[in-house]
Amino acid sequence: MTGFARPVRRWVPPLSGTELVTVLDRLRGWTPFDGGALLDDVAAVLDDVPPPEEDSVQLAERLSGHLARLVTIAVASEAERDPTVEQLVVRARTLHADLLPCGRQEAIAHLRRLGWTANELHDRLTAIRCLREAA
């Protein structure tokens, strides 16, 4: 047999050149999840001694980043089917959207809520084997 009986459609790549550049840029900017850094930040805000006021903004940004990453992991692994994970994801999204309050006590309370939620979500994702346990 020398030819096809039916015409074959020409192959079309699934992504355009611009879309491939976008994917490449995202891959270059990607950093792996660091459970140790998460636990360090959680420890800093849940310690008996509150973090220094000048560290509050950076801690809030890092904890919000940890929460966003944990939520992404939960959604990608379909862990949201777990009722506990679902509740924690909702809480994480709410906290991630909140700004750091101006008052010192309110800021500490917000940081601790971020820390508890990140810690609980991390623990739950570890328990249902979506993440490896961080040392």
Secondary structure as UniProt FT lines:
FT   HELIX           17..29
FT   HELIX           35..46
FT   HELIX           53..55
FT   HELIX           56..76
FT   TURN            77..78
FT   HELIX           79..81
FT   HELIX           83..97
FT   HELIX           104..127
FT   TURN            128..129
//
